[in-house]
Amino acid sequence: KNLYVICAIFFFSFASYMSLRNLQSSLNDAGGLGMLSLSCIYAFLFIGSIFTTTIVQRLRPKFSMLASLLGLLLYNISNFYPSYATLIPGACIAGFSLATIWTAQATYMANNASSYAQLTNQRFQDVLSNFHGIFFGFFQVSQMVGGVISSIIFSLNKPESKSNADDDGGLLNGMYNCPGKGASSFQVQFDPAMYYMMVAVFLSSMICSILILLFCLDPLEGALRNPRAGISIQLFSVFKMLTNPHILCILPLMSYTLLQTTFIFGEFNKAFVTCVLGIHMIGYLTVCLSLFSSIFAFATGLLQKYVGPEAIIVTGLLMHQVILVMMWVWVPSKQMPVIFFIIVAVWGAGDGMVVTQIISLLGTLFMNRKEAAFSTYKMAQSASAFLMFITGPYICTRVKVIITLTMNILAVLGYTTLRIRLRLKLEKDKKSD
């Protein structure tokens, strides 16, 4: 029951948050407000990740999630009048809230999976993978719903994307998008009434998630590890994780899981989709990406016990490599919109395969240090996303493609190293027995 309650909570809350986040780089491009607000989100996600172990253990997962949802509610409200005075503080609160809610969710899920595995006499790793497959399936559907809502509302009064042209009359979009040139200075014009309608709908969705959490989610049974440990000790445990050989091996993979999301929703939406097809198409492409991500997240959660996490993670990363190489040679055109959908479909499939498994991997490797492991995971994610967004207004799209591809390759190498280390350790333990 509680698994599906958490799915519902994240469905309504992240349908709101992610839809607004995905539009920031296009709607608030003037003065770089959108990119700056995204940078603030991930800067405070990093800061929040340092303290989430303490917060979750003191407040417990349920009330940690409640406090986080209230913070995301403030971010939603700040979007009614986006300016430096409203959106930036709202983004900072949202970033800290995201760090807390994800650590609380992962802790709650891991403890529930452990109890269920003992009750049904199944392997903890298989149960946790299945739980996260179901969760991320619902999670991706929330992006689909949010994308449909935003696209329908904007289609009622289709916004125009105005951009400068190069000397040949063509738009400087896609791989040729650079700060200060052509398409990077586009402006999106839309009906304010439609915008306020969209934000109001998402505000209602966020309120629904808070009510579901308050009245439907049971408190986590049992004691968390060291709930009364000093703050300094708990903070030290988070930073100590960065010296763990297992963490060091998968640090590029942990960083990549959010880096690839910021790339596809930030740079791809701005340089490829908005410039060529228009901002009203972002929602429909988000639906396509989320649909494939949801299907593959759910499927891999079930298939993990048969094919193993190694094949799933590496395959997902290789799918992204193919798309990144394709972007390097592809010239986007509004006459071929199907190519955009193929790109996001393959990207979504790879995302669903990788994200589901990395959460399960951390829960399996660090069963007794789950909160610290998940906090370190969010720190690695937020650091890479922050660097991507803060440098966004100053570097060209082709450079960002190279950065994303490089991190992808490092993720494959690091994860392969981890599997080799674990296999050697297992063989050594067998010999010693």
C-alpha positions in Angstrom: 0.0 0.0 0.0 2.6 2.5 1.0 4.6 1.9 -2.2 1.6 3.1 -4.3 0.9 6.0 -1.9 4.5 7.3 -2.4 4.0 6.8 -6.2 0.9 9.0 -6.0 2.6 11.6 -3.9 5.5 11.9 -6.4 3.1 11.7 -9.3 1.2 14.9 -8.3 4.1 16.8 -6.9 6.6 16.2 -9.7 4.0 16.6 -12.5 3.9 20.2 -11.2 7.6 20.8 -10.4 9.2 19.1 -13.4 6.8 20.7 -15.9 7.8 24.2 -14.6 11.4 23.2 -14.5 11.4 21.9 -18.1 10.1 25.2 -19.4 12.5 27.6 -17.5 15.2 27.8 -20.1 12.7 28.7 -22.8 10.0 30.8 -20.9 12.5 32.8 -18.8 15.4 33.1 -21.3 15.5 36.9 -21.1 18.5 38.0 -18.9 19.3 34.4 -18.3 16.7 34.2 -15.5 15.6 30.7 -16.4 19.1 29.2 -16.5 20.1 31.1 -13.3 17.1 29.7 -11.4 18.0 26.2 -12.5 21.6 26.8 -11.3 20.2 27.9 -7.9 18.1 24.7 -7.7 21.0 22.4 -8.1 23.4 24.5 -6.0 21.0 24.2 -3.1 20.4 20.6 -4.0 24.1 20.1 -3.4 24.1 22.0 -0.1 20.9 20.3 1.0 22.4 16.9 0.3 25.0 17.5 3.0 22.4 17.9 5.7 19.6 15.5 4.5 21.0 12.6 6.5 20.5 14.6 9.7 17.1 16.0 8.6 15.6 12.6 7.6 16.8 10.9 10.7 15.5 13.7 13.0 12.2 14.4 11.3 11.7 10.8 10.0 10.9 10.2 6.3 7.2 11.1 6.3 7.6 14.5 7.9 10.8 15.2 5.9 8.8 14.6 2.7 6.0 16.9 4.0 8.5 19.8 4.7 10.0 19.2 1.2 6.6 19.4 -0.5 5.8 22.7 1.3 9.2 24.0 -0.1 8.2 22.9 -3.7 4.8 24.6 -3.2 6.6 27.9 -2.6 8.6 27.4 -5.8 5.4 26.8 -7.7 3.9 30.0 -6.2 7.1 32.0 -7.2 6.4 31.1 -10.9 3.2 33.2 -10.9 5.5 36.3 -11.2 8.9 35.1 -12.3 11.6 37.7 -11.5 14.9 37.8 -9.8 13.2 38.7 -6.5 10.7 35.8 -6.6 12.0 33.0 -8.7 15.6 32.9 -7.4 14.6 32.5 -3.7 11.9 30.0 -4.7 14.5 28.0 -6.7 16.9 27.9 -3.7 14.1 26.6 -1.4 13.1 24.1 -4.1 16.7 22.8 -4.4 17.0 22.2 -0.7 13.6 20.5 -0.6 14.5 18.2 -3.5 17.6 17.0 -1.6 15.5 16.2 1.4 12.5 14.5 -0.3 14.7 12.2 -2.5 16.7 11.0 0.5 13.5 10.5 2.5 11.9 8.6 -0.3 14.9 6.4 -0.9 15.2 5.6 2.8 11.5 4.8 3.1 11.6 2.6 0.0 14.7 0.7 1.1 13.3 0.0 4.6 9.9 -1.1 3.1 11.7 -3.3 0.6 13.8 -4.9 3.3 10.7 -5.7 5.3 8.9 -7.1 2.3 11.9 -9.2 1.3 12.0 -10.9 4.7 8.2 -11.4 4.7 8.2 -13.1 1.3 11.6 -14.8 1.5 13.0 -13.0 -1.5 16.4 -11.4 -2.2 16.5 -7.8 -1.0 18.2 -6.6 -4.2 15.4 -8.1 -6.4 12.6 -6.6 -4.3 14.2 -3.2 -4.2 14.8 -3.2 -7.9 11.2 -4.2 -8.5 9.9 -1.5 -6.1 12.0 1.2 -7.9 10.8 -0.1 -11.3 7.2 0.5 -10.2 8.1 3.8 -8.6 10.0 5.3 -11.5 7.3 4.0 -13.9 4.7 6.2 -12.0 7.3 9.0 -11.7 7.8 9.2 -15.5 4.1 9.1 -16.1 3.9 12.3 -14.0 6.1 14.0 -16.6 3.9 12.8 -19.3 0.8 14.3 -17.7 2.6 17.6 -16.9 3.9 17.8 -20.5 0.4 17.2 -21.9 -1.1 19.9 -19.7 1.5 22.5 -20.6 1.3 21.7 -24.3 -2.5 21.8 -24.4 -2.6 25.1 -22.6 0.1 26.7 -24.8 -1.6 25.3 -27.9 -4.8 27.2 -27.0 -2.8 30.4 -27.9 0.3 29.1 -29.6 3.4 31.1 -28.5 5.9 32.3 -31.0 9.6 31.9 -30.8 11.5 34.8 -32.4 15.1 34.4 -33.2 17.8 36.0 -35.2 19.0 34.4 -38.4 22.5 33.8 -39.8 23.8 35.2 -43.0 22.2 32.4 -45.1 18.8 33.1 -43.5 18.8 29.9 -41.5 18.5 29.7 -37.7 21.6 29.1 -35.7 20.1 26.2 -33.8 21.0 22.7 -32.7 24.8 22.1 -32.5 25.4 25.6 -33.8 23.6 27.3 -31.0 26.0 29.6 -29.1 25.6 32.4 -26.6 25.2 35.8 -28.3 24.5 34.2 -31.7 21.1 33.9 -33.4 19.0 31.3 -31.8 20.5 31.7 -28.4 18.9 35.2 -28.2 15.4 34.0 -29.1 12.4 35.3 -27.3 9.2 33.4 -26.6 5.9 35.4 -26.7 2.9 33.9 -25.0 -0.5 34.9 -23.6 -0.1 35.7 -19.9 -3.5 34.3 -19.2 -2.5 30.9 -20.5 0.6 31.0 -18.4 -1.2 31.8 -15.2 -3.7 29.0 -16.0 -0.9 26.5 -16.4 0.8 27.6 -13.1 -2.6 27.4 -11.3 -3.2 23.9 -12.5 0.2 22.8 -11.3 -0.3 24.5 -8.0 -3.5 22.4 -7.5 -1.5 19.3 -8.3 1.1 20.1 -5.7 -1.6 20.6 -3.0 -3.1 17.2 -3.9 0.3 15.6 -3.2 0.5 17.2 0.2 -3.0 16.0 1.2 -2.2 12.4 0.0 0.9 12.4 2.2 -0.8 13.7 5.2 -3.8 11.3 5.2 -2.6 8.2 3.4 1.1 7.5 4.1 2.0 5.5 7.2 5.0 6.5 9.3 8.0 4.4 8.8 8.1 1.6 11.3 11.3 0.7 13.2 14.3 2.9 14.2 16.6 4.5 11.7 20.3 4.1 12.1 21.8 6.4 14.8 18.7 8.8 14.9 20.2 10.7 17.8 23.8 10.9 16.6 25.4 14.3 16.6 25.1 16.5 13.5 28.8 16.7 13.1 29.0 12.8 13.2 26.2 12.5 10.6 27.8 15.2 8.3 31.1 13.4 8.6 29.5 10.1 7.5 28.3 11.8 4.3 31.7 13.1 3.4 33.4 9.9 4.4 31.3 8.1 1.8 33.4 10.0 -0.8 36.5 8.0 0.2 34.7 4.7 -0.2 36.2 2.8 -3.2 32.8 1.6 -4.4 31.5 5.2 -4.4 34.5 6.5 -6.2 34.0 3.9 -9.0 30.4 4.9 -9.6 30.8 8.7 -8.9 30.8 9.4 -12.7 27.6 7.3 -13.1 25.9 9.1 -10.2 26.8 12.4 -11.7 25.7 11.4 -15.1 22.2 10.4 -14.0 21.2 14.0 -13.5 23.6 15.6 -16.0 21.8 13.7 -18.8 18.5 15.0 -17.5 19.7 18.6 -17.4 21.1 18.3 -20.9 17.9 16.9 -22.5 15.5 19.2 -20.7 17.7 22.3 -20.7 19.9 22.4 -23.7 18.0 20.1 -26.1 14.7 21.9 -25.3 16.3 25.3 -25.9 18.7 24.8 -28.8 16.8 22.1 -30.7 13.1 22.0 -29.9 12.1 25.7 -29.1 14.3 27.1 -31.9 13.0 24.8 -34.6 9.5 23.4 -33.6 8.4 26.0 -31.0 7.9 25.9 -27.2 4.4 24.3 -27.5 6.1 21.1 -28.7 8.2 20.7 -25.5 5.3 19.1 -23.7 4.6 16.5 -26.4 8.2 15.5 -26.6 8.3 15.2 -22.8 5.4 12.9 -23.0 7.3 10.7 -25.5 10.4 10.7 -23.4 8.6 9.9 -20.2 6.5 7.2 -21.8 9.5 5.2 -22.9 11.4 5.9 -19.7 8.4 4.7 -17.7 8.1 1.5 -19.8 11.7 0.6 -19.6 12.0 1.5 -15.8 9.1 -0.9 -15.1 10.4 -3.6 -17.4 14.0 -3.5 -16.1 12.7 -3.6 -12.6 11.2 -7.0 -13.4 14.0 -8.2 -15.7 16.9 -7.4 -13.4 16.7 -10.8 -11.6 17.1 -12.5 -15.0 19.7 -10.5 -16.9 21.5 -8.7 -14.0 22.1 -5.0 -13.5 25.3 -4.9 -15.5 23.7 -5.5 -18.8 20.9 -3.1 -18.1 23.0 -0.1 -17.0 25.6 -0.5 -19.7 23.0 -0.9 -22.4 21.2 2.3 -21.2 24.5 4.3 -21.3 25.3 3.0 -24.8 21.9 4.1 -26.1 22.7 7.6 -24.9 26.1 7.5 -26.6 24.4 6.7 -29.9 22.1 9.7 -29.5 24.9 12.1 -28.5 27.0 11.1 -31.5 23.9 11.5 -33.7 23.3 15.0 -32.5 26.8 16.0 -33.6 26.0 15.4 -37.2 22.3 16.0 -37.3 20.8 19.3 -38.7 17.3 19.7 -37.1 14.5 20.7 -39.4 10.8 21.4 -38.7 10.0 19.4 -41.8 11.2 16.2 -40.0 9.6 16.4 -36.5 9.6 12.6 -36.2 13.4 12.7 -35.7 12.9 14.7 -32.5 10.5 12.0 -31.2 12.9 9.2 -32.0 15.7 11.0 -30.2 13.7 11.5 -27.0 12.2 8.0 -27.1 15.7 6.4 -27.2 16.9 8.8 -24.6 14.0 8.1 -22.3 14.5 4.3 -22.6 18.2 4.7 -21.6 17.2 6.9 -18.7 14.6 4.4 -17.4 17.2 1.6 -17.5 20.0 3.5 -15.7 18.1 5.5 -13.0 16.2 2.5 -11.7 19.3 0.4 -11.3 21.6 3.0 -9.7 19.1 3.5 -6.8 18.9 -0.2 -6.3 22.7 -0.5 -6.5 23.2 2.0 -3.7 20.6 0.4 -1.5 22.3 -3.0 -2.0 25.9 -1.9 -1.5 25.2 0.3 1.5 22.3 -1.4 3.4 23.6 -0.1 6.8 24.4 3.4 5.5 21.5 4.1 3.2 20.9 7.8 4.2 24.6 8.7 3.8 24.8 6.9 0.5 21.7 8.5 -1.0 22.9 11.9 0.2 26.2 11.4 -1.5 24.3 10.4 -4.6 22.3 13.6 -4.6 25.5 15.6 -4.0 27.2 14.1 -7.1 24.0 14.7 -9.2 23.5 18.3 -8.1 27.2 19.2 -8.6 27.2 18.1 -12.2 23.8 19.7 -12.9 24.9 23.0 -11.3 28.0 23.2 -13.4 26.0 22.5 -16.6 23.4 25.2 -15.9 25.8 27.8 -14.5 28.1 27.6 -17.6 25.1 27.2 -19.9 24.9 30.9 -20.9 28.6 31.0 -21.8 29.3 27.8 -23.8 28.0 26.4 -27.1 25.7 23.4 -27.5 28.5 21.3 -29.2 30.7 21.8 -26.1 27.8 20.6 -23.8 27.4 17.5 -26.0 31.1 16.7 -25.6 30.9 17.1 -21.9 27.8 14.9 -21.6 29.4 12.2 -23.8 32.6 12.3 -21.9 30.8 11.8 -18.6 28.9 9.0 -20.1 32.1 7.2 -21.1 33.6 7.7 -17.7 30.4 6.3 -16.2 30.7 3.1 -18.2 34.4 2.7 -17.3 33.7 3.4 -13.6 30.8 1.0 -13.3 32.8 -1.7 -15.1 35.6 -1.2 -12.6 33.1 -1.6 -9.8 31.7 -4.9 -11.1 35.3 -6.3 -11.5 36.1 -5.3 -7.9 32.9 -6.9 -6.6 33.6 -10.1 -8.6 37.2 -10.4 -7.4 36.1 -9.9 -3.8 33.4 -12.6 -4.2 36.0 -15.0 -5.6 38.4 -14.2 -2.8 35.7 -14.8 -0.2 34.8 -18.2 -1.8 38.5 -19.2 -1.7 38.8 -18.2 2.0 35.8 -20.3 2.8 
